[in-house]
Every structure is written in structure tokens, then in C-alpha cells.
Amino acid sequence: MISISPHRLDLWILCTGKSGGVPIERILGSWSTVPLIVRFRGGPNSKSLPDNITAALRHPDRICEIDLDVTNSMAGPIVEAIQEPFQALKSIRVTVRDATRPPILVRNAFLGGSSPDLREIKLDGIAFPFPAIRQALLSNNNLVELHLSNVPNEVYFSPDQLAELKRKFDAMMNIASGPCHPDLAHALGSVFSHVDRTVEDIEVGRFAKRRRIS
């Protein structure tokens, strides 16, 4: 019964990287249909990921949650892994801590450009270019939380990219000024809604910051 209906029973395998346990590969082989949660908190002097965590990341089709807090020197296997598709992933929280180094910038795709069931993204100290994040978001209708912290300047849109976005947006607005296709009306409504919420969040953040300073 467990092997047939692990999702309905809300069952999952928790991989924490603690030493002395059964190798995760053996567990995954015994429970071939049960989803996998990967959680680990590295110490400030940690240099490499535990073998179980590295092994677990090699099973992106099984992972439904990633929650990792690591140092810069431990981040290599994580960076490599999250450029691949994770079709079952619902939550990803990755923090890379290193006060002496800049945030990690990854130039390739985020989650392979596809994350249909993802509900939460929290990245701190590791950044993907916004077009790569956007590509993954376009494949998703379930996202509830998006937090990007310690984002280096290199991930922002270049002037050429902004000019191209403005050209496309102006073209949409010109079309929308007349009889408008329902799909375009829906798309513009979503854009304006996101812009309103983003501007409101920015203003609230600025107000809170001013209050803290004063």
C-alpha cells in the first residue's frame, strides 16, 4: 500500500546528512516511489556536503523539498543540481553563507526552466539571472512565496533587455487600445496586478527602513 500511494498517504523520506545512518541510495532503492525531502544545515567551518546529501541531489525526480543552509565551499553540488529539472519539487530554500565572498551567480537555467508544482522559492546568497528565474516561473501556476536575497547587480536586466521588454510591452498596449483578445486582456491584468503588488511591497519596505533609521 505504501509503495502504491505514497503521495496520498503524505509519506516522504527525510535526508538530513547525519552521519552513521543508512546510505540514502539503499533507502531509495528499497522505497522506489516515496518522495524525498533534503534538509541540511552546515556549520561555519564546513567544507563539503555530506555524502548522503550529494547522493540525494542526484535524484531530482524524487525530491519534493530542498532546504539547505551551507557555506560557499559546500555549494558546488547544489549549484550543479538545481540547474536541472525537478518535476516533483514543491519548495526550495537555499542559503549560501560567506561574508568574505560575493553571492554565487549562476548563468544557466534555474530548475531546467521547468517547475510545474513549485510553491516556494527562497534563495539567499545564490542568484540566477532574472530571465532564467522568469522562465521557470512561466511554467508554474502554483507559486505562493518568492524571496531572492543578496542578489548581485549582474542578475538585473541590462539596458538592451529593458529596451526590448519596453518595446514588447508598448506593442501589447497598442493592441489593447482597441478590441482586445481575451488572452491578452488576461495577460495584461496579471502584469498590472504583479506590478501593483511589487510597488506596494517596495514602498512598505522603504517605509519600514525609514522607521528603523529614525
N, C-alpha and C positions, 0 to 999 in steps of 0.2 A: 504493500500500500504506500509506504514511504517513497519508494522509487518511482511509483506511478504518478503521485500527486504531491510533490514537494512544495509547489507554489501554493496550492490550495490549503495545505497544512501550515503554510508560512514557516517552512523549515529552511535552514541555511547552515553552512559550515563556516565557522569563525576561525580565521587565520590571524594570529597576533604576533607571530615571530618569536614566541617564548622558547627558550632552549630546553632540551630534554624531552620534548613531546614527540609524537609520531610524525614522521615526514609527511608533508602535505600531499605529495604526489601519491603516497599509499592511500591516504584517506580519499582523495578524489577518485582514485581508481575503484575503490570499494563502493562509493556513492556517486555514481556517474551522472545522475540527473539533479542532484541537490545544488542550489546556487551557493555562491561563495562570497563572503564578506572579508575584506582585507583591512586590518587596522594595526597601526604600529606607531609608537612614539619613541623616537631616538633620543639618546642623551646628547648633551652638548659636545662631548668628545667622541661620539660615534663616527666611525669611518666608512662602514659598509652596511648594506642591508642584510638582515638575517637570511639564510638560505631559503627558509620557508616562504618569506615574503617575495623574494625574487622568483621562486618557483611558482607561487600563486599568480603572479602577474603574467606568467606565460599562458594563462588560461582566460583570455578576455571574454570568451563566450560563456563562461560560468560566473563571472564576477558581477554582483548586483550593487555592491557598495565598496568604495575606496576611501579610507580615512587615514592619511599618513602625515606625520609631522617629523621632518628629518633635517639633517644638516646638508649643506651644499655638496659635500663629498659623497653623500649617500644617494644623491638624486638621479644619477645616471640611468639606472634600470627603470626608474619611474618615468623619466622623460621619454625614454625609448618606448615604453609600454603604452603611454596614453596618446601616442600618435596613431595607434591602431584602433579599429572599430571595437566598441564594447556594446554589443546589441542588447544585452540584458541589464546594463548599468542604470541605476536609478539615482545614485548620489556619488559625487566625487568631491573630496575635500583634501587638498594637498597644500601643506605649508613647508616652505624651504627656508630654514633659518641660517643666516650667516651675515653678521654685521660687517665683516671685512670685505665682502664681495657684493657686486651688484646682483639684482634679480636675474634669474636664468631666463633667457629669451629663446624660445623655440620657433624656428622658422617654418616648420612643416605643419601638416594638418592636425587639428585637435580632434581626438577620438575618431580619426579617419574620415572626418566630415559627416559622420552619421551617429546620432544618439537618440533614437526614437522614444525611449522610455525615461530619459533623464529628467529628474525633478529638481536637482540641486547641484550647483557648481560653486565651489569656493576655492579659489587659487590665490595663494599668498606667497610672493617671492618667486613665482614661476609664471611666465607670461607667454601667450601666443598672440600673434598679430590679430587685430580685431576682425579682418576679413576671414581668418581661419576660424575664430570663435563664431562669427556670424554664420558661416557655412554649416557648422554643427547645429546651431540654433534653428536654422531654417528646416532642418529635418525633424524638429521636435515641437510638439504641441502641449507638452506636459510640464514645462519648466515653471517652478514656483519661486526659486531663490537663485540669484546670480550675484556673487561677490568676487570682485577682482581687486586685490590689494598689492601694493608695492609694484606697480606696473611701470616699467621703464619707458622713456619717451619714444623709443624706437617702435613701439607697437601702435602708436597713434597713426591716423591716416596721413599720408603725405599730401602736399598741396595738389599734386596731379590727381590723386584718388578723390580728394574732396571736390575738385572741379568736375570730375566725371560723375560723382554722385549728385552734384547740383544739377548737371545737365540732364540726367535721367529724371530727377525729381521735377525739374521745370517742365520736361516733356509730359510727365504724368499730370501735372497741374493744368497744362494747356488742354489736354484731352478731357480732364474732369470739368473744365469750364463749360462744356456742352453736355449733350446726353452721355451719360457715363455707364459703362458696363458694370454690372453688379460686382464682379470680381475686383475691378479697380476701386470701386467705392469701398469695398470691404478692406482692401489693402491700405488705402489712404486712411480709413478710420483707425486701423491698427497702428499705423505710423503716428498719427496725431495723438492717439492715446498714450503710446510709449513716450513720445516727446514730452507730453504734459506731465506724466509721472516722473520722468527723469529730471525735468526742470524743477519740479516741486521738491524732489529729493535733494537736488543740489542746493536749492535755496534754504531748505531746512538744515542741511549740513553747514552751510555758511553761517546761518543764524546761531546754531549751537556753538560753532567755533568762536564767533564773536563774543558770546556769553562767557565761554571759558577764559578767553583772553582778558575780558574786562573784569 
